[in-house]
Amino acid sequence: MSDVLLTEIRGPAAILTMNRPEKYNALNGELLRAIGDRVRELDGDWNVRGIVLAGAAAYFSAGADLDDALAARDLPATHSMLDGFDYCNRAIERARKPVVAAINGYCLTGGLEVALACDIRVAGTGAKFGITSSKIGSVAGGGGTQRLPRIVGSEWAKDMLFSGDFIDADTAMRIGLVSRVVAPEAVMDTALARIDAYAARAPLSVWYAKVAVNKGMQMDLEPALEFERHLTAGLFTTEDRTEGMSAFLEKRDADFKGR
């Protein structure tokens, strides 16, 4: 595995750390590919019940690597660069386990677009968020114009996209961009605590809930509700559902097996 991405297993969590601190963890093709590859690899390891994505030093990511952006001078090169974001973000969204972004410092443009693909975002009090594409005559191409309004609503998304201005962690919390704001030194522990909470639940239930939300947000309400019913009916046939009900009635902790 490339040293641009570090991996640590801590309990039920795998911590992936973007490791380009000299460039504020700017996302180049190598790093995006490494994140996507590692998430896919960890997705097959049922000892890992969740993934935390963080940045080295005091930053999450300042965005796409400008060297890559400057090299994209025609349509094929631009699409190739954007394919890296698509590969990374789809791996995160399609993972069968929760992915939590642990955000300190800058979380900008491409960095924010990767964070938007994560299921949960925890921020330090000094975190700064923004999509600055309008400042350089571009538009967000790694999901920013699509995932951001689905999370914060169209008006806030448009304001951020139009202005390129940064917002602070408190504002991000208020508009629903992050779920928790804590002291910078507590960000990782808070993210890991969320994984611990999810790991205590049935892994298939957590996976199906993620699928239901992600897919359902792309549907009209009626087909989304039908999709939800099918997922629920499928879980009712699993060993974990039987174990969960038995444990509840017997007033004991469930021993889930993921089947």
BATORBA-203481 format. One record per residue (C-alpha): x, y, z; residue in three letters. Coordinates in steps of 0.02 Angstrom, whole numbers, plus 32768, in hexadecimal, padded with zeros to 4 digits. Layout:
<drennus>
XYZALA
...
</drennus>
This chain:
<drennus>
800080008000MET
803F80AD7FD4SER
808081198061ASP
800981A5802BVAL
7F848144808CLEU
7FA580FA8138LEU
7F3D80708186THR
7F258048823DGLU
7EAF7FC68286ILE
7E6B7FFA832EARG
7DE77F878376GLY
7D587F7482FAPRO
7D92800D8297ALA
7E0D8025820BALA
7E5980D38209ILE
7E908112815ELEU
7EFE81AC8166THR
7F21821580CCMET
7FDB823480DBASN
801382C68071ARG
8026834A80FBPRO
80A383B08096GLU
801483CF801ALYS
7F8783DD809ATYR
7F56832B8068ASN
7F2A83637FB8ALA
7ED682D97F56LEU
7F37829B7EBFASN
7F1282027E57GLY
7F8281937EC1GLU
7F2C81C27F64LEU
7E7C81B57F1DLEU
7EA2810A7ED6ARG
7EF180D37F7BALA
7E5681077FDEILE
7DE280AD7F66GLY
7E4C80107F62ASP
7E608009801FARG
7DA880268042VAL
7D7B7F997FCBARG
7DFB7F27801DGLU
7DBE7F4E80CDLEU
7D0A7F358096ASP
7D2F7E7C8086GLY
7D747E6E8137ASP
7CE47E5181AFTRP
7D577E6B8244ASN
7D567F21820FVAL
7CAC7F698238ARG
7CCA801C8202GLY
7D49808F81B1ILE
7D87813A81E9VAL
7DD181AC8164LEU
7E43823681A6ALA
7ED082A78170GLY
7F8382AE81AFALA
7FBD83438216ALA
7F3983C88236ALA
7ED883BA8192TYR
7E5883498142PHE
7E79837B808DSER
7E8B84218033ALA
7E4583D47F93GLY
7E8583937EEEALA
7F40839B7ECFASP
7F6084357E66LEU
7FE683DA7E02ASP
7F6183617DC4ASP
7EE583ED7DA6ALA
7F6084567D41LEU
7F8F83BE7CD8ALA
7ED983A27CA7ALA
7ED584127C0DARG
7E5A83B27BA0ASP
7DBC834B7BB5LEU
7E0F829E7BBEPRO
7E8B82D97C42ALA
7E03832E7CA7THR
7D9482947CA3HIS
7E2782297CD7SER
7E4682997D6EMET
7D8D82977D9ELEU
7D8781DA7D8BASP
7DFB81D07E20GLY
7D7D822A7E8EPHE
7CF081BE7E4AASP
7D50811E7E71TYR
7D7981567F21CYS
7CCD81997F4CASN
7C6E81057F05ARG
7CDA808E7F6BALA
7CAC80EF8008ILE
7BF380F77FE0GLU
7BE680417FACARG
7C467FFD8042ALA
7BDC7F8780AAARG
7C137FDB814ALYS
7C0E808D818BPRO
7C9581088157VAL
7CB0819B81CDVAL
7D1282368199ALA
7D7A827C822AALA
7D95833181F7ILE
7E0F83AE823BASN
7E50844A81E4GLY
7E2E8463812CTYR
7DA883FA80D7CYS
7D9D8450802FLEU
7D5D842F7F7FTHR
7D98837E7F51GLY
7DB983598008GLY
7D07838A8034LEU
7CC783247FA1GLU
7D1A82897FE8VAL
7CD582B28096ALA
7C2782C4804ALEU
7C328210800DALA
7C4E81D580C0CYS
7BBA81A2812AASP
7BE2820B81C3ILE
7C4D82A781DAARG
7C9A82DB8280VAL
7CF283848285ALA
7D6A83DE82F7GLY
7D3F848D832FTHR
7DC184DB82BCGLY
7D8B847F821EALA
7D6884E48181LYS
7CF984A980F3PHE
7CE484EB8044GLY
7CDD84C97F8AILE
7D4A85497F34THR
7D3485177E7DSER
7CDF85BB7E4FSER
7D7E86187E7FLYS
7DE085C27DF4ILE
7D5A85C07D6EGLY
7D26850C7D89SER
7C9784AD7DDAVAL
7C9E841F7E57ALA
7CB1837D7DF6GLY
7CCA82FA7E7FGLY
7C1682F97EBCGLY
7C0E83A47F0DGLY
7B7B83E47EA7THR
7B1783457EC8GLN
7B4383007F74ARG
7B4E83A97FCBLEU
7A9983E17FA8PRO
7A5A83357FD8ARG
7AAA834E8082ILE
7A96840880A8VAL
7A0B843A8031GLY
7A1584997F8ESER
7A1F854A7FD3GLU
7AB6852F8042TRP
7B0884C47FBBALA
7AF0854C7F39LYS
7B3385D27FADASP
7BD0856C7FD0MET
7BE785417F18LEU
7BC685F17ED8PHE
7C33864D7F57SER
7CC185D37F76GLY
7CC086158029ASP
7CF285AB80BDPHE
7C7A857E8148ILE
7CAF855181F9ASP
7C8884B4825BALA
7BF6850082BAASP
7BA285348218THR
7BC5848881CEALA
7B6F843B8265MET
7ADB84B18258ARG
7AB9848981A1ILE
7AD183CD81B6GLY
7B7883BC815DLEU
7BC4836A81F8VAL
7B70830C8285SER
7BE6833A8313ARG
7C6083C6833DVAL
7CE183A283C4VAL
7D8B83E183FBALA
7E0F83BE8376PRO
7E69834083E4GLU
7DC682E183FFALA
7D9782CA8348VAL
7DE7821F8332MET
7DA681DA83D7ASP
7CF8821783ABTHR
7CFF81C682FFALA
7D3D8123834BLEU
7CB2812983CDALA
7C32812F833FARG
7C81809582F1ILE
7C7A803E839BASP
7BC0806683A5ALA
7B9F802282F6TYR
7C0A7F888317ALA
7B967F5683A5ALA
7B067F45832AARG
7ADF7EC282A8ALA
7B567EDE8215PRO
7AD47EB08193LEU
7A5A7F2A81E1SER
7AD97FB781DAVAL
7B057F8C8126TRP
7A4F7F8480EETYR
7A2880288146ALA
7AB6807A80E6LYS
7A7780328042VAL
79C380658069ALA
79F3811A808BVAL
7A6F812D7FFCASN
7A0080DC7F79LYS
795E81217FBFGLY
799D81D47FB2MET
79A781BA7EF7GLN
78F2817E7EE8MET
784581C57EF8ASP
77F3819D7F9FLEU
7782810D7F6AGLU
780980A37F14PRO
787F80CD7FA2ALA
7803808B8021LEU
77EB7FED7FB9GLU
78A87FD87FB2PHE
78B07FEB806FGLU
782B7F648086ARG
788D7EEA801AHIS
792C7F09807ELEU
78D07EF18122THR
787E7E5180E6ALA
79287E0E80B2GLY
79717E30815ELEU
78E37DD481B3PHE
79287D318169THR
79D67D4681B4THR
7A267CF0824AGLU
7A537D998292ASP
799D7DCF8297ARG
796F7D3082F6THR
7A027D4B836CGLU
79D67E028385GLY
79227DDC83B3MET
79557D4E8426SER
79D77DBB847DALA
79587E458497PHE
78D77DCF84E3LEU
795C7D7B854FGLU
79A37E248586LYS
7A567DFD854EARG
7AD17E4484D0ASP
7ABB7DFF8421ALA
7B467D9B83CFASP
7B387DD0831APHE
7B917D6C8292LYS
7B6A7DD081F6GLY
7AFD7D4B81A9ARG
</drennus>
